[in-house]
């Protein structure tokens, strides 16, 4: 029996990291001969540092199919020591920990440094977006505790190797989450429906997409921006200017069932990011058979073949984005890409991701993760 300790946030915390960690823990627990225990947070972020309404989802609950202890208080070092000792008492063969933000780096570092078994770091970010040198250094601390790393892009793997020369890093594309099917409650309102989904943050390039819509000559386009904003909501609404009813702002957390309706209505999902290390929205788009309009960045380029799974445009280039919308994207061209999106989606399972992780941890190497067709 292989004992696995998973250290990180799980549902009902409502971040993409929590959803990812929950899905990975479930996939690991389904592996023959594996026992999984999860060590999660009682408090992940102080209210002062979380711009949204709450970091817990009102429509989610603690997973009853996992053994979870919600004992880590991110700002109480005494809880770090208690959890570190609890993991040691469990005597796992391996500890699996997501790594993504500098704020939780001291907490994770303190816990991981006391472990006697190998640590596998699931690296979502080497450093926070728009980070400063001091926060990048803090972010590196838990990464330096790991013996092996798993990342979702080769670009992110290269970042780990720059930080830890000689590091062993396995790469597997970000798996798709299990979301509900849309019921079809939202009717299409235009000849082209574009969706931008997830937390609204400056690096994600909403301003570039809005400028592209101003430049676009396509007469019938609707953009829905769905997700909680970490920017000033008043400033965002002011930035719409003359776009008016062409843009729908739903600046709040939406349930999985509501998210399904927005994806069901969309023809294409926009990812106009200025920078990216990985994105949970991209596999979510694939889950709903939607091609993507994405920035031509390494983190997207590995999963999006231009003209097959969507369209790639230079990051931060509103005129190029507008030309792509006008000349290449329509409801018909988006539908034509669905078979290739579906083919790509079949490779993006958490069960295969768990297999890659365990092979790497137990046998010193991973099965071939495969490339997109």
Secondary structure, 3 states (H helix, E strand, C coil): CEEEEEECCCCCECCHHHHHHHHHHHHHHHCCCEEEEEEEEEECCCHHHCCCCCCECCCCCCCCCCEEEEEEECCCHHHHHHHHHHHHHHCCCEEEEEECCHHHHHHHHHHHCCCCCEEEEEECCCCCCCCCHHHHHHHHHHHCCCCEEEECCHHHHHHHHHHCCCCCEEECCCCCCCCCCCCCCCCCCCCEEEEEECCECHHHCHHHHHHHHHHCCCCCEEEEEECCECCCHHHHHHHCHHHHHHEEEECCCCCHHHHHHHHHHCCEEEECCCCCCCCHHHHHHHHCCCEEEEECCHHHHCCCCECCCEEEECCCCHHHHHHHHHHCCCHHHHHHCHHHHHHHHCCCCHHHHHHHHHHHHHHCCCCCCCCCC
